[in-house]
Amino acid sequence: MRTKKGIKGVLDNNIIILILLTIAVIVLYRILNKNFLSSNNIMALLTSISVCGVLSVGLACLFIGGQIDLSSGGVGCLGGILLAFLLGTELPWPIALLLAIAAGMVSGLITSFLVNVLNISAFIATLAMTTVYQGLTQQISNSQTMPVKNQSYWSLGATIGNTPVPLAFIIMVALFVVYGLILAKTKFGRNLYICGGNANAARLAGINPKKMHTILFVNNGAIAALGGALLAARMRSAGFTSVLGTEFDAITAIVLGGVAFTGGKGTLAGAFVGLMLMSVFKNGLIGLRLPSAWNIISQGLILIVALSLDFLRERSREKSLKVKI
């Protein structure tokens, strides 16, 4: 009996399953491609994870709080373009970076106004705002890729010393740790789960869901702009479409990692492991030199798998609640 309970406990632990799957995928790709674990490929993997991972942090908090934002990619593009534009005026890069992040925060305020005041669905509001941000970035950049002229800023996109670890990856991990602690250890984090799980119950508990959502949208805008700025440091340029689509990879990763699409459930630890699994899988496909169409198809399939798992987890939770009642 103890053995069966132990096995069931492992199977019920989404993070353990994802870690085992990630290890299995790594072993498989290493067998198929002897260069999969080379330092160059590890650097490419960690670099590709960084921007998507940064966006995942803000989106995971939003999902847990019961909201969604499809404009993160557009805000990321705007952040990168604004940064490149400001650096072109010879503004010191820390100030330029802060202003780009501030622009992301303003975008979050706009989304909050549309959702909380005008009562527009967050899905529709953020989808519409994505096109607005695309237009703004095209206008600022004149539909051209803008170079990042400040060479000292390039260091944010470089690796640490002689290691294959990019600084942007360390920044991403730091964000996961800080926000993970906030969600797990603070009153704000507990209120966030209550708000995402049941907004009416949150109101009865004295929590203001609209205020919580405003904080989440502003935070997500700031993080998305930071992601675009980090990508600009790595590429040494900013494109008006450079981050578009990354938000869907981020959503796939966090849902795969156990963050409920309907809100109120999930952890950043799970989101991080989901991000690693998805990124390793996609990186391995590239290393196998399959046709690019397969990479696109795989992204859609991974998203379907992630949403299916979320649906099954939700049904399992509902059944367990009925049994308890």
JOFEN-V335167 format. One record per helix or strand. SS is the DSSP state (alpha for helix, beta for strand). FROM is the first residue (numbers start at 1). TO is the last residue. If there is no record, write none. Layout:
ss: (SS:SS)
from: (FROM:FROM)
to: (TO:TO)
This chain:
ss: (alpha:alpha:alpha:alpha:alpha:alpha:beta:alpha:beta:beta:alpha:alpha:alpha:alpha:beta:alpha:alpha:alpha)
from: (2:14:39:72:93:122:146:151:159:166:167:187:199:209:237:246:268:292)
to: (12:32:64:88:117:141:147:157:159:166:185:197:204:235:238:256:287:324)
